[in-house]
Amino acid sequence: MSVCYLRIALDTPLDAVFDYRWQGERPAVGQLALVPFGTREVVGLILAVAESSAVAPDKLKDALAVRSQLAPLSDEWLALVGFAADYYQRPLGEVALPGLPRNLRLASTVALDRGLKKLAAAAVAQDPRPAAMPQLNPAQQEAADAIGQASGFSPMLLFGVTGSGKTEVYLQACAQLLAREPDAQILILVPEINLTPQLEGNIRTRFPGLQLATLHSSLAEGERLRNWLAVHSGAARIVLGTRLAVLASLPRLRLIVIDEEHDPSYKQQEGLRYSARDLAVWRARQLGIPIVLGSATPALESWQHAHAGRYRKLVLRERAVKDAVLPKVKLIDMERERPRDGLTAPLLEAIRARLARGEQSLLFLNRRGYAPVICCESCGWISNCSRCTAYMVLHKSEHRLRCHHCSLEMRIPRHCPTCGNVDLQPLGRGTQRVEEHLAALFPQARILRIDADSTRRKGSAQAAFDSVHRGEVDILIGTQMVAKGHDFKNLTLVGILNPDTALFSQDYRASERLFAQLMQVAGRAGRAGGDVPAEVLIQTRYVQHPLYAAVLRHDYERFAAVILTERRQAGLPPFIYQALLRAEARAVEDAIAFLEAARDGMEHAGITINDPIPMTMTRVANVERAQLLVESASRPQLQAWLKAWVAYLRSLKTRVKWSLEVDPIDI
């Protein structure tokens, strides 16, 4: 038996690449291997195969097995995860291995062998020809042709108003590509899991002869492995997934589509804090293939790229359905129209009119629960979370107070813990309280609430959306789950409650996000056309605010121009590059002290290091948190400095838990 030496990356907290000895058939770079690590047996990724090792022979361990039944991960995939690890300053193994199905990383190969056997049994000839395709309007056709006929690295921003038929453009562009390259693979990303069933149905209807695979975190482990194997083998021609799908192995990838590209959900907020949108653009450049970023409210970074000529802009200014127009947006001045239980008289009258005509209404409130807090009007006590700098939210139907940050729960107290007053009152409104009030006002109406509380069970969200599509709901109440991607044919009224809080946020991205949210949820109305014009009613105390003026005009372009001018003048992204160092400790003083040591420990010419400060939510689950913002006008300069800085941070002896986020979106 020949002997060789393997360089293997493992999923460990530090940059851990280890040498192992292997006796047997020479493996390939990109294969997986089972190796001993401490007292465990773990699966790692082979990065190199050599005739010798710099490690002393007596210190080397033998690799236990090589997953030879699985085709190696490609050089292009290795380059992708290598770039992600380098750019986001994370260990390579931490990037490469968690993105693989868990069943692929088990010591036993039973699940892998079973998955490969099912994949082989399901192999059939595939037909890329699409089913009958609807006629596109001229703007849609121009966009579909531009995408479908593009070659080489071609980044395109598909800027289309809500209801303009962006999905149909994607599908017909895919048909053009598959007609030329029947074996091509196409990756379509959506921001949230609940958006996949509707799009999956459209794709299966359009391409009945092609194998489609979905990749997202809600799949059972066996299904996820089977789908991943279909993608890795090239059998799955169209891959639909959320952000984790950007790291899938697609050996014949020829087109990437990112729907709702502006959505913050494309940024991972734990562990490897990567942007799936940005990695997708890098991957398209690496492979020399087209990529499409679609949105009615593009991220300002993407909009700036388009205006600078780095992205080609494709525009859809009209709705796709004949006679369907954008809904008319009206502001309800809450200083004049005083709300009762959170709802003004004009909004209630509009709901009543829709009920009389058999049309659907949507009330959007991005706050779940019954009320944000309960309080004692006698002494001022408020239901604070004992473990977080946050309030405990009242969930009336469950008779519980729940913290939405640390998940602490407690029964609703019978009396005030401070003064003993038994008359505790809910303060503010969540979706549950709005639902209760509407049920009392309209007892004959079919009311449905869709939020994270009502859709906890697997499949419950899709079942709820299906009931809306079937016309079994008169009034829909929801959070951001209902704000985008859904095509409700009979919905003619959208009421937006309590949007004003975002106007005064310290987060400089708050206005951008609020505008996108309002435009997206407004776009659910009037998508089917018809004689009755659709309406969007926004309850606000600030009717003169310029953001609402832009929403009234559906004028994203002017809004974006104003915000980009402000960002340029203030030296904020996309005109500057940032990284955020976070620290967590039992005492906030310890976290601040660590950040001060991080600030003072290295020279930083061309790098601006701001002073450490406590985070907005300083305490979560009894852990105190602080942060340090680093900025530079040069991305390469920032990246080079961060690499040295991370090495310095790892050399510090501290019990403080710290993490670094490149290109943060929440500061």
C-alpha positions as CSV (number, residue, x, y, z in Angstrom):
1,M,0.0,0.0,0.0
2,S,1.3,3.5,-0.9
3,V,1.6,6.1,1.8
4,C,0.8,9.7,1.4
5,Y,0.1,12.7,3.6
6,L,-3.2,14.7,3.7
7,R,-3.7,18.3,4.7
8,I,-7.2,18.4,6.2
9,A,-9.4,21.3,7.3
10,L,-11.6,20.7,10.3
11,D,-14.5,22.6,11.7
12,T,-12.8,24.1,14.8
13,P,-12.8,27.6,16.4
14,L,-9.2,28.4,15.2
15,D,-7.6,28.2,11.8
16,A,-7.0,24.5,12.1
17,V,-5.5,22.5,9.2
18,F,-3.8,19.3,10.2
19,D,-1.6,16.7,8.6
20,Y,-2.6,13.0,8.6
21,R,-1.0,9.9,7.2
22,W,-3.0,7.8,4.7
23,Q,-2.3,4.3,3.5
24,G,-4.3,3.2,0.5
25,E,-5.4,4.5,-2.9
26,R,-4.3,8.1,-3.3
27,P,-7.3,10.4,-2.6
28,A,-8.2,13.6,-4.5
29,V,-8.2,17.1,-3.2
30,G,-11.8,18.1,-2.4
31,Q,-12.7,14.7,-0.9
32,L,-13.9,14.2,2.6
33,A,-12.0,12.1,5.1
34,L,-12.8,10.6,8.5
35,V,-10.0,11.4,11.0
36,P,-9.3,11.1,14.7
37,F,-9.3,14.5,16.5
38,G,-8.8,14.4,20.3
39,T,-11.2,11.8,21.7
40,R,-13.5,12.1,18.7
41,E,-13.8,11.0,15.1
42,V,-14.7,13.8,12.8
43,V,-15.1,14.4,9.0
44,G,-12.7,16.9,7.4
45,L,-12.0,18.3,4.0
46,I,-8.8,17.3,2.1
47,L,-7.0,20.4,0.9
48,A,-3.8,18.9,-0.3
49,V,-2.2,15.5,-0.9
50,A,1.6,15.3,-0.6
51,E,4.5,12.8,-0.5
52,S,5.8,14.1,2.8
53,S,4.9,16.2,5.8
54,A,6.7,18.8,7.8
55,V,5.2,17.3,11.0
56,A,7.4,14.7,12.7
57,P,6.3,11.1,11.9
58,D,5.7,10.2,15.5
59,K,3.2,13.1,15.9
60,L,1.1,12.1,12.9
61,K,-2.2,10.2,13.2
62,D,-3.6,8.0,10.5
63,A,-6.7,9.1,8.6
64,L,-9.4,6.5,9.2
65,A,-11.4,6.6,5.9
66,V,-11.9,8.6,2.7
67,R,-15.4,9.1,1.4
68,S,-14.4,7.8,-2.0
69,Q,-18.0,7.0,-3.1
70,L,-18.6,10.8,-3.3
71,A,-17.2,12.8,-6.1
72,P,-14.6,15.4,-4.9
73,L,-15.7,19.0,-4.3
74,S,-14.5,21.0,-7.3
75,D,-11.6,23.5,-7.4
76,E,-14.1,26.3,-8.0
77,W,-16.0,25.3,-4.9
78,L,-12.8,25.2,-2.8
79,A,-11.9,28.6,-4.1
80,L,-15.3,29.9,-3.1
81,V,-15.1,28.8,0.5
82,G,-11.5,29.9,0.6
83,F,-12.5,33.4,-0.5
84,A,-15.3,33.5,2.1
85,A,-13.0,32.4,4.9
86,D,-10.4,34.9,3.9
87,Y,-12.8,37.8,3.4
88,Y,-14.9,37.3,6.5
89,Q,-11.8,36.4,8.6
90,R,-13.0,32.9,9.6
91,P,-11.3,29.5,9.7
92,L,-11.6,27.6,6.4
93,G,-13.1,24.6,8.0
94,E,-15.8,26.7,9.7
95,V,-16.9,27.9,6.3
96,A,-16.6,24.7,4.3
97,L,-17.9,22.0,6.6
98,P,-21.1,23.5,8.2
99,G,-22.4,24.2,4.7
100,L,-22.5,20.5,4.0
101,P,-25.4,18.3,5.1
102,R,-25.0,17.0,8.6
103,N,-25.5,13.4,7.4
104,L,-22.5,13.9,5.2
105,R,-20.3,14.7,8.2
106,L,-21.3,11.6,10.3
107,A,-18.7,8.9,11.1
108,S,-21.0,6.3,9.7
109,T,-21.6,6.3,5.9
110,V,-25.0,4.6,6.1
111,A,-27.0,7.8,5.3
112,L,-24.6,8.8,2.5
113,D,-24.8,5.3,0.9
114,R,-28.5,5.3,1.2
115,G,-28.7,8.8,-0.4
116,L,-26.4,7.8,-3.3
117,K,-28.5,4.7,-3.9
118,K,-31.7,6.7,-4.0
119,L,-30.1,9.3,-6.3
120,A,-29.1,6.5,-8.8
121,A,-32.5,4.9,-8.7
122,A,-34.2,8.2,-9.4
123,A,-32.0,9.0,-12.4
124,V,-34.1,9.6,-15.5
125,A,-33.6,11.5,-18.8
126,Q,-34.5,15.1,-18.3
127,D,-36.3,17.4,-20.8
128,P,-35.4,21.1,-20.5
129,R,-38.2,22.2,-22.7
130,P,-40.6,24.5,-20.8
131,A,-44.4,24.2,-20.7
132,A,-46.4,26.9,-22.5
133,M,-45.1,30.3,-21.6
134,P,-47.3,33.4,-21.2
135,Q,-46.8,36.4,-23.4
136,L,-44.5,39.0,-21.9
137,N,-44.9,42.7,-22.3
138,P,-42.2,44.5,-24.2
139,A,-40.2,45.5,-21.0
140,Q,-40.4,42.0,-19.6
141,Q,-39.3,40.5,-23.0
142,E,-36.3,42.9,-23.2
143,A,-35.2,41.9,-19.7
144,A,-35.7,38.2,-20.3
145,D,-33.7,38.4,-23.5
146,A,-30.9,40.3,-21.8
147,I,-30.6,37.7,-19.1
148,G,-31.1,34.6,-21.2
149,Q,-28.6,35.7,-23.9
150,A,-25.9,37.1,-21.6
151,S,-22.5,35.5,-21.6
152,G,-19.5,35.9,-19.3
153,F,-19.7,37.7,-16.0
154,S,-22.7,39.9,-16.5
155,P,-24.2,41.4,-13.3
156,M,-27.7,42.8,-13.9
157,L,-30.0,44.6,-11.6
158,L,-33.7,43.9,-12.4
159,F,-35.5,46.9,-11.0
160,G,-39.2,46.3,-11.3
161,V,-42.2,47.7,-9.4
162,T,-44.1,45.2,-7.3
163,G,-46.3,43.0,-9.5
164,S,-44.2,43.7,-12.6
165,G,-43.6,40.0,-13.3
166,K,-40.0,39.6,-12.3
167,T,-40.6,35.9,-11.6
168,E,-41.8,35.4,-15.1
169,V,-38.8,37.2,-16.5
170,Y,-36.6,34.8,-14.4
171,L,-38.4,31.7,-15.7
172,Q,-38.3,32.7,-19.4
173,A,-34.6,33.7,-19.1
174,C,-33.9,30.2,-17.6
175,A,-35.8,28.7,-20.6
176,Q,-33.5,30.5,-23.0
177,L,-30.4,29.4,-21.2
178,L,-31.6,25.7,-20.9
179,A,-32.4,25.7,-24.6
180,R,-28.8,26.4,-25.4
181,E,-27.2,24.3,-22.6
182,P,-29.6,21.5,-21.5
183,D,-27.2,20.3,-18.8
184,A,-26.7,23.8,-17.3
185,Q,-27.5,24.4,-13.6
186,I,-29.3,27.5,-12.4
187,L,-29.3,28.8,-8.8
188,I,-32.3,30.8,-7.6
189,L,-32.1,32.4,-4.1
190,V,-35.0,33.7,-2.1
191,P,-34.6,35.5,1.3
192,E,-37.0,33.4,3.4
193,I,-38.1,29.8,3.6
194,N,-41.8,30.7,3.4
195,L,-41.2,32.1,-0.1
196,T,-40.0,28.8,-1.5
197,P,-43.2,26.8,-1.9
198,Q,-44.9,29.3,-4.2
199,L,-41.8,29.7,-6.4
200,E,-41.2,26.0,-6.4
201,G,-44.6,25.4,-7.7
202,N,-44.2,27.9,-10.5
203,I,-40.8,26.3,-11.5
204,R,-42.2,22.7,-11.5
205,T,-45.2,23.8,-13.6
206,R,-42.9,25.6,-16.1
207,F,-40.2,22.9,-16.3
208,P,-42.0,19.6,-15.7
209,G,-39.2,17.5,-17.3
210,L,-36.4,18.9,-15.2
211,Q,-35.2,17.9,-11.7
212,L,-35.6,20.7,-9.1
213,A,-33.9,20.6,-5.7
214,T,-34.6,22.9,-2.8
215,L,-32.0,23.7,-0.1
216,H,-32.9,25.4,3.1
217,S,-32.6,24.9,6.9
218,S,-36.2,23.5,7.4
219,L,-35.6,20.4,5.4
220,A,-35.3,17.1,7.3
221,E,-31.7,15.9,7.3
222,G,-32.4,12.9,5.0
223,E,-34.1,15.2,2.5
224,R,-31.4,17.8,2.7
225,L,-28.7,15.2,2.0
226,R,-30.7,13.8,-1.0
227,N,-31.2,17.2,-2.5
228,W,-27.6,18.2,-1.9
229,L,-26.4,15.0,-3.6
230,A,-28.6,15.8,-6.6
231,V,-27.1,19.3,-6.8
232,H,-23.5,18.1,-6.4
233,S,-23.9,15.4,-9.0
234,G,-25.4,17.8,-11.5
235,A,-28.7,15.9,-11.7
236,A,-30.7,18.8,-10.3
237,R,-30.8,21.4,-13.0
238,I,-32.6,24.2,-11.1
239,V,-31.7,24.8,-7.4
240,L,-34.0,26.9,-5.3
241,G,-32.8,27.9,-1.8
242,T,-32.2,30.4,0.9
243,R,-28.9,32.0,1.7
244,L,-27.1,28.7,2.6
245,A,-27.6,27.5,-1.0
246,V,-25.0,29.9,-2.2
247,L,-22.4,27.6,-0.7
248,A,-23.8,24.5,-2.4
249,S,-21.6,22.5,-4.8
250,L,-22.9,23.1,-8.4
251,P,-20.5,21.7,-10.9
252,R,-22.4,23.1,-14.0
253,L,-23.6,26.4,-12.6
254,R,-24.4,28.8,-15.5
255,L,-26.8,31.4,-14.0
256,I,-27.6,32.9,-10.6
257,V,-30.8,34.7,-9.7
258,I,-31.2,36.5,-6.4
259,D,-34.8,37.5,-5.8
260,E,-35.6,40.4,-3.4
261,E,-31.9,41.1,-3.3
262,H,-32.3,43.9,-0.9
263,D,-33.5,41.7,1.9
264,P,-31.5,41.7,5.1
265,S,-32.1,38.0,5.5
266,Y,-29.4,37.3,3.0
267,K,-26.9,38.3,5.7
268,Q,-26.1,35.5,8.2
269,Q,-26.2,37.0,11.7
270,E,-24.5,34.1,13.6
271,G,-21.2,32.3,13.2
272,L,-19.9,33.0,9.8
273,R,-21.6,36.4,9.2
274,Y,-21.6,36.2,5.4
275,S,-23.7,38.0,2.8
276,A,-25.2,35.4,0.4
277,R,-25.8,38.2,-2.1
278,D,-22.2,39.3,-2.1
279,L,-20.8,35.8,-2.2
280,A,-23.1,35.0,-5.2
281,V,-21.7,38.0,-7.1
282,W,-18.2,36.8,-6.3
283,R,-19.1,33.3,-7.5
284,A,-20.6,34.6,-10.7
285,R,-17.4,36.6,-11.4
286,Q,-15.2,33.6,-10.5
287,L,-17.1,31.3,-13.0
288,G,-17.7,34.0,-15.6
289,I,-21.5,33.6,-15.7
290,P,-24.5,36.0,-15.5
291,I,-26.1,37.0,-12.2
292,V,-29.4,38.8,-11.8
293,L,-30.4,40.8,-8.7
294,G,-34.1,41.5,-8.6
295,S,-36.0,43.9,-6.4
296,A,-38.6,46.7,-6.4
297,T,-36.5,48.4,-3.7
298,P,-32.8,47.5,-4.4
299,A,-30.2,47.7,-1.7
300,L,-28.4,51.0,-2.0
301,E,-25.2,49.2,-2.5
302,S,-26.6,47.5,-5.6
303,W,-28.3,50.7,-6.8
304,Q,-24.9,52.5,-6.6
305,H,-23.2,49.8,-8.5
306,A,-25.8,50.2,-11.3
307,H,-25.4,53.9,-11.4
308,A,-21.6,53.5,-11.5
309,G,-22.0,51.2,-14.5
310,R,-20.8,48.1,-12.7
311,Y,-24.2,46.5,-13.0
312,R,-26.5,46.6,-16.0
313,K,-29.9,48.0,-15.0
314,L,-33.0,46.4,-16.4
315,V,-36.3,48.3,-15.6
316,L,-39.9,47.1,-15.4
317,R,-42.0,50.2,-14.7
318,E,-45.5,48.7,-15.1
319,R,-47.4,45.8,-13.6
320,A,-47.5,42.6,-15.6
321,V,-51.2,42.0,-15.4
322,K,-53.3,44.0,-17.9
323,D,-55.1,46.9,-16.3
324,A,-53.3,46.3,-12.9
325,V,-51.9,49.5,-11.6
326,L,-49.9,50.3,-8.5
327,P,-52.2,50.9,-5.5
328,K,-53.0,54.4,-4.4
329,V,-51.2,55.3,-1.2
330,K,-52.9,57.5,1.3
331,L,-51.7,58.8,4.7
332,I,-54.0,58.9,7.7
333,D,-53.0,61.6,10.1
334,M,-53.3,60.2,13.6
335,E,-53.2,63.6,15.1
336,R,-56.5,64.3,13.5
337,E,-58.0,60.8,13.2
338,R,-57.5,59.5,16.8
339,P,-57.2,55.7,16.7
340,R,-59.3,53.5,19.0
341,D,-57.4,50.3,19.9
342,G,-54.8,51.2,17.3
343,L,-57.2,51.5,14.3
344,T,-58.5,54.8,12.9
345,A,-62.0,55.3,11.6
346,P,-61.0,55.7,7.9
347,L,-59.1,52.4,8.0
348,L,-62.0,50.6,9.6
349,E,-64.4,52.1,7.0
350,A,-62.1,50.8,4.2
351,I,-62.1,47.3,5.7
352,R,-65.9,47.4,6.0
353,A,-66.2,48.3,2.3
354,R,-63.9,45.4,1.3
355,L,-65.9,43.0,3.4
356,A,-69.1,44.1,1.6
357,R,-67.5,43.6,-1.8
358,G,-66.0,40.2,-0.9
359,E,-62.4,41.5,-1.2
360,Q,-59.5,40.8,1.0
361,S,-57.7,43.3,3.4
362,L,-54.2,43.0,4.9
363,L,-53.2,44.8,8.1
364,F,-49.4,45.0,8.5
365,L,-47.9,45.4,12.0
366,N,-44.3,44.3,12.5
367,R,-44.8,43.5,16.1
368,R,-46.0,40.1,17.2
369,G,-47.6,39.2,20.5
370,Y,-50.5,40.9,22.2
371,A,-48.8,43.9,23.5
372,P,-45.1,45.0,23.8
373,V,-45.3,45.3,27.6
374,I,-47.7,45.3,30.5
375,C,-47.4,48.0,33.1
376,C,-48.7,49.2,36.4
377,E,-50.3,52.6,36.1
378,S,-50.1,53.0,39.9
379,C,-46.3,52.9,40.3
380,G,-45.0,52.8,36.8
381,W,-43.7,49.2,36.9
382,I,-43.1,47.7,33.4
383,S,-42.5,44.1,32.4
384,N,-38.8,44.2,31.9
385,C,-36.8,41.0,31.1
386,S,-34.6,40.2,34.0
387,R,-31.9,38.8,31.7
388,C,-32.0,41.4,28.9
389,T,-32.2,45.1,28.4
390,A,-35.6,44.5,26.7
391,Y,-39.2,44.2,27.7
392,M,-41.2,40.9,28.0
393,V,-43.9,40.8,25.5
394,L,-47.5,39.9,26.5
395,H,-48.8,36.8,24.8
396,K,-52.4,36.9,26.1
397,S,-53.8,33.7,24.6
398,E,-51.0,31.7,26.2
399,H,-51.2,33.6,29.5
400,R,-47.4,34.2,29.2
401,L,-44.9,37.0,29.2
402,R,-42.0,36.1,26.7
403,C,-38.7,37.8,25.9
404,H,-38.2,37.7,22.1
405,H,-34.4,37.9,22.6
406,C,-33.5,35.2,25.2
407,S,-36.8,33.3,25.2
408,L,-37.4,33.6,28.9
409,E,-41.0,33.0,29.8
410,M,-43.1,33.6,32.9
411,R,-46.8,33.6,33.8
412,I,-48.5,36.9,33.8
413,P,-48.3,38.2,37.3
414,R,-51.6,38.5,39.3
415,H,-50.5,41.8,40.7
416,C,-47.7,44.4,40.4
417,P,-44.5,43.0,41.8
418,T,-43.6,46.4,43.1
419,C,-46.8,47.8,44.7
420,G,-49.3,45.0,44.6
421,N,-51.7,46.7,42.3
422,V,-53.9,44.1,40.6
423,D,-54.9,46.3,37.7
424,L,-52.1,45.6,35.2
425,Q,-52.6,47.0,31.7
426,P,-51.2,46.1,28.3
427,L,-49.3,49.0,26.7
428,G,-49.1,49.2,23.0
429,R,-50.3,46.7,20.4
430,G,-49.1,43.5,18.7
431,T,-50.7,41.4,16.1
432,Q,-52.6,39.3,18.6
433,R,-54.3,42.4,20.1
434,V,-55.2,43.7,16.7
435,E,-56.7,40.3,15.8
436,E,-58.8,40.4,19.0
437,H,-60.1,43.9,18.3
438,L,-61.0,43.1,14.7
439,A,-62.8,39.9,15.7
440,A,-65.0,42.0,18.0
441,L,-65.7,44.7,15.4
442,F,-66.3,42.2,12.5
443,P,-67.6,39.0,14.1
444,Q,-68.7,37.6,10.7
445,A,-65.3,38.1,9.0
446,R,-62.8,35.3,8.5
447,I,-59.7,36.7,10.2
448,L,-56.2,35.1,10.0
449,R,-53.0,36.1,11.7
450,I,-49.7,35.1,10.2
451,D,-46.6,35.7,12.3
452,A,-43.8,33.7,14.0
453,D,-46.1,32.7,16.8
454,S,-49.0,31.3,14.7
455,T,-46.7,29.4,12.3
456,R,-44.4,27.5,14.7
457,R,-45.4,24.1,13.4
458,K,-43.7,22.8,10.3
459,G,-45.9,23.4,7.3
460,S,-48.2,25.8,9.1
461,A,-47.0,28.9,7.3
462,Q,-47.6,27.4,3.9
463,A,-51.1,26.1,5.0
464,A,-51.9,29.6,6.1
465,F,-50.8,31.2,2.9
466,D,-52.7,28.6,0.9
467,S,-55.9,29.5,2.7
468,V,-55.5,33.1,1.8
469,H,-54.9,32.2,-1.9
470,R,-58.0,30.1,-1.9
471,G,-60.1,33.0,-0.7
472,E,-60.9,31.6,2.7
473,V,-59.7,34.7,4.5
474,D,-61.3,38.1,4.6
475,I,-58.8,40.0,6.8
476,L,-55.2,39.0,7.0
477,I,-53.0,40.3,9.9
478,G,-49.3,39.8,9.6
479,T,-45.7,40.8,10.2
480,Q,-42.9,41.0,7.7
481,M,-43.7,37.3,6.8
482,V,-46.5,38.6,4.6
483,A,-44.7,41.7,3.2
484,K,-43.0,40.3,0.2
485,G,-43.2,37.7,-2.6
486,H,-46.8,36.6,-2.1
487,D,-49.3,37.1,-4.9
488,F,-52.7,37.6,-3.3
489,K,-55.1,37.9,-6.2
490,N,-58.2,39.3,-4.3
491,L,-56.3,41.7,-2.0
492,T,-57.3,45.3,-2.6
493,L,-56.6,47.0,0.7
494,V,-53.4,47.2,2.8
495,G,-53.4,49.0,6.1
496,I,-50.1,49.8,7.7
497,L,-50.0,50.3,11.5
498,N,-47.3,52.0,13.6
499,P,-44.5,52.5,11.1
500,D,-43.3,55.7,12.8
501,T,-40.9,54.1,15.2
502,A,-38.3,53.4,12.5
503,L,-38.2,57.1,11.6
504,F,-36.2,57.9,14.7
505,S,-33.9,54.9,15.0
506,Q,-30.2,55.4,15.6
507,D,-29.5,52.8,12.9
508,Y,-28.6,54.8,9.7
509,R,-30.1,52.0,7.6
510,A,-33.5,52.3,9.3
511,S,-35.1,54.7,6.7
512,E,-33.9,52.5,3.8
513,R,-35.4,49.4,5.5
514,L,-38.7,51.2,6.3
515,F,-39.1,52.5,2.8
516,A,-38.5,49.0,1.4
517,Q,-40.8,47.4,3.8
518,L,-43.6,49.9,3.1
519,M,-43.2,49.5,-0.7
520,Q,-43.1,45.7,-0.5
521,V,-46.2,45.3,1.7
522,A,-48.0,48.0,-0.4
523,G,-47.2,45.9,-3.4
524,R,-49.4,43.0,-2.2
525,A,-52.5,45.0,-3.2
526,G,-54.2,45.2,-6.6
527,R,-52.0,42.7,-8.3
528,A,-54.9,41.1,-10.3
529,G,-56.2,44.3,-11.9
530,G,-59.9,44.9,-12.1
531,D,-62.3,47.9,-11.9
532,V,-61.8,48.5,-8.2
533,P,-58.6,50.4,-7.5
534,A,-56.4,49.1,-4.7
535,E,-55.6,51.3,-1.7
536,V,-52.8,51.4,0.8
537,L,-53.6,53.4,4.0
538,I,-50.7,54.3,6.3
539,Q,-51.5,55.5,9.8
540,T,-48.8,58.0,10.9
541,R,-48.3,61.0,13.1
542,Y,-45.7,62.5,10.7
543,V,-47.6,63.0,7.4
544,Q,-45.1,65.6,6.3
545,H,-42.0,63.3,6.6
546,P,-40.2,63.1,3.2
547,L,-40.0,59.3,3.4
548,Y,-43.8,59.1,3.3
549,A,-43.8,61.6,0.4
550,A,-41.6,59.2,-1.6
551,V,-43.9,56.3,-0.7
552,L,-46.9,58.2,-1.9
553,R,-45.3,58.6,-5.3
554,H,-43.9,55.0,-5.4
555,D,-40.6,56.9,-6.1
556,Y,-37.7,54.7,-5.1
557,E,-35.3,56.4,-7.5
558,R,-35.7,59.8,-5.9
559,F,-35.6,58.4,-2.4
560,A,-32.4,56.4,-3.2
561,A,-30.8,59.5,-4.7
562,V,-31.4,61.5,-1.5
563,I,-30.2,58.8,0.8
564,L,-27.1,58.1,-1.2
565,T,-26.2,61.8,-1.1
566,E,-26.6,61.8,2.6
567,R,-24.5,58.6,2.9
568,R,-21.7,60.1,0.8
569,Q,-21.7,63.3,2.8
570,A,-21.7,61.4,6.1
571,G,-19.0,58.9,5.0
572,L,-21.2,55.8,5.3
573,P,-21.6,52.7,3.2
574,P,-21.5,52.2,0.3
575,F,-18.9,54.9,0.2
576,I,-16.8,53.5,3.0
577,Y,-16.1,49.9,4.3
578,Q,-16.7,48.7,7.8
579,A,-16.0,45.9,10.2
580,L,-17.5,45.5,13.7
581,L,-15.8,43.9,16.6
582,R,-18.3,42.6,19.2
583,A,-17.4,41.5,22.8
584,E,-19.4,39.7,25.3
585,A,-18.7,39.3,29.0
586,R,-20.4,39.0,32.4
587,A,-19.6,42.6,33.2
588,V,-19.8,45.4,30.5
589,E,-16.6,46.8,31.9
590,D,-14.7,43.7,30.9
591,A,-16.1,43.8,27.4
592,I,-15.1,47.5,27.1
593,A,-11.6,46.8,28.5
594,F,-11.1,44.1,25.9
595,L,-12.2,46.4,23.1
596,E,-9.9,49.2,24.3
597,A,-7.0,46.7,24.2
598,A,-8.0,45.8,20.7
599,R,-8.1,49.4,19.7
600,D,-4.7,50.3,21.1
601,G,-2.8,47.2,20.2
602,M,-1.9,47.8,16.6
603,E,-1.0,50.7,14.3
604,H,-3.7,51.6,11.9
605,A,-2.7,54.1,9.2
606,G,-5.6,54.6,6.9
607,I,-8.0,52.9,9.3
608,T,-10.4,54.7,11.5
609,I,-11.1,52.9,14.8
610,N,-14.0,54.4,16.8
611,D,-14.2,54.2,20.6
612,P,-15.8,51.1,22.1
613,I,-19.4,51.6,23.2
614,P,-22.1,49.3,24.8
615,M,-24.4,47.8,22.2
616,T,-27.9,49.2,21.9
617,M,-29.3,46.1,23.5
618,T,-26.5,45.9,26.1
619,R,-27.5,42.7,27.9
620,V,-28.9,39.5,26.4
621,A,-29.4,36.4,28.5
622,N,-27.3,37.9,31.3
623,V,-24.4,38.6,29.0
624,E,-23.2,42.2,28.6
625,R,-22.3,43.3,25.1
626,A,-20.2,46.1,23.6
627,Q,-18.8,46.9,20.1
628,L,-16.0,48.6,18.3
629,L,-16.5,50.0,14.7
630,V,-13.6,50.0,12.3
631,E,-13.8,51.9,9.0
632,S,-11.7,52.6,5.9
633,A,-12.1,54.2,2.5
634,S,-10.2,51.3,0.9
635,R,-11.6,47.8,1.0
636,P,-8.2,46.1,0.2
637,Q,-6.5,48.2,2.9
638,L,-9.1,47.3,5.4
639,Q,-8.9,43.6,4.5
640,A,-5.1,43.5,4.9
641,W,-5.3,45.3,8.2
642,L,-8.1,43.0,9.5
643,K,-6.0,39.9,8.8
644,A,-3.2,41.1,11.0
645,W,-5.6,42.5,13.6
646,V,-7.4,39.1,14.0
647,A,-4.0,37.4,14.6
648,Y,-3.3,40.0,17.3
649,L,-6.8,39.5,18.9
650,R,-6.2,35.8,19.0
651,S,-3.0,36.4,20.9
652,L,-4.7,38.3,23.7
653,K,-5.4,36.2,26.8
654,T,-8.9,37.0,27.7
655,R,-12.1,35.3,28.9
656,V,-14.2,37.8,26.8
657,K,-16.0,36.1,23.9
658,W,-15.5,38.2,20.8
659,S,-16.5,38.0,17.1
660,L,-15.7,40.1,14.0
661,E,-18.3,41.0,11.4
662,V,-17.1,42.3,8.0
663,D,-19.7,44.6,6.2
664,P,-22.1,44.7,9.2
665,I,-25.7,45.6,8.5
666,D,-26.7,46.2,12.1
667,I,-24.7,48.6,14.2
